[in-house]
């Protein structure tokens, strides 16, 4: 099974960049991770890096690979993060979002997990096929049929390290098809990009680096309008 990927990280409008990305591409499996430290709480950058590093490290090990294994790995990351919180009063509330895509190259299937408002998008035949649902107040209001205009999208009810601890959401396992494309990103990216722009950019390119470049151009135009 052939897999091509590309990764970018930009600071955007924030004073600091708390995003952490990671990838592990092995002969039999692959993992792509994005973590974004929760804003407004000290230690977000450290939380994002701890979870990213430990999840990638665990999945580098040889052995069985399944949704159950990845769920255990994420829970281990949560445990390590809670231990780190206890060692530093300053960072006692540090937390991070998580979006992770897992691929079994031998069985040619995939699944993903997320906590917070970092997202996993799945495109098939050039169109959006599925996307994660944010663990945010804005998303809850939208799904309940209420107006959410003006609601701060950063108000999260789930993130690794947050209390009370809530389960990470896992997708169903899907069988992959030729040409399937995935985008794993933080809110700083998808908030400034429409699904239509993602689809249009995907249909115009032959390589993932080109896809990212076109989407980044659209994000930059959106940010310029805001500023």
Buried (B, 14 or more C-beta within 10 A) or exposed (E): EEEEBEEEEEEBEEEEBBBBBBBBEEEEBBBBBBBBBBEEBBBBBBBBBBBBBBBBBBBEEEEEBBBEBBBEBBBBBBEBBBEBBEEEEEBBBBBBBBBBBBBBBEBBBBBBBBBBBBBBBBBBEEEBBBBBEBBBBBBBBBEEEEEBEEBEBBEBBBBBBBEEBEEBBBBEBBEBEEEBBBBBBBBBBBBBBEEEBBBBBBEEBEEBBBBBBBBBEBBEEBBEEEE
